[in-house]
């Protein structure tokens, strides 16, 4: 009898659940610059384990985030799918870069995602008045080295593969 080997996938789902919780915690004065927690965590797992994360999972997680936020159904799904697609396309190069260069690349990726979200908000009539709308992309890129280090340590400790 061949046994099914667990690859500690629960660690991945736990980090995604934590990312979703961090996405809705009230942040007070920093609400405008709220990091894109789920996008950060999804970017890490897509970069490290591209064979386990694809566009369909990103879409489903985005739909869950839409329900969690109460936003237009499919809006965050489209944005997370775009981020996942770009990270999947660049994952081999990203893995070779040092963390600060990964942050710069992810700043561009998250910035594109925020611009897409701005476009979707404009189509629905909820356009924000300032360019502070891009602040979450900058904050997320600045947090990337810490998020990467923490998740990389978890994946090594629990042998996630």
ABEGO torsion letter per residue (X at the ends): XBBBBBAGAAAAAAAAAAAAAAAABBAEAAAAABBBAAAAAAAAAAAABAAABBAAAAAAAAAAAAAAAGBBBGAAAAAAAAAAAAAAAAAAAAAABBAAAAAAAAAAAAAAAAAAAAAAAAAAGABBABAAAAAAAAAAAAAAAAAAAAAAAAAAAAGBX
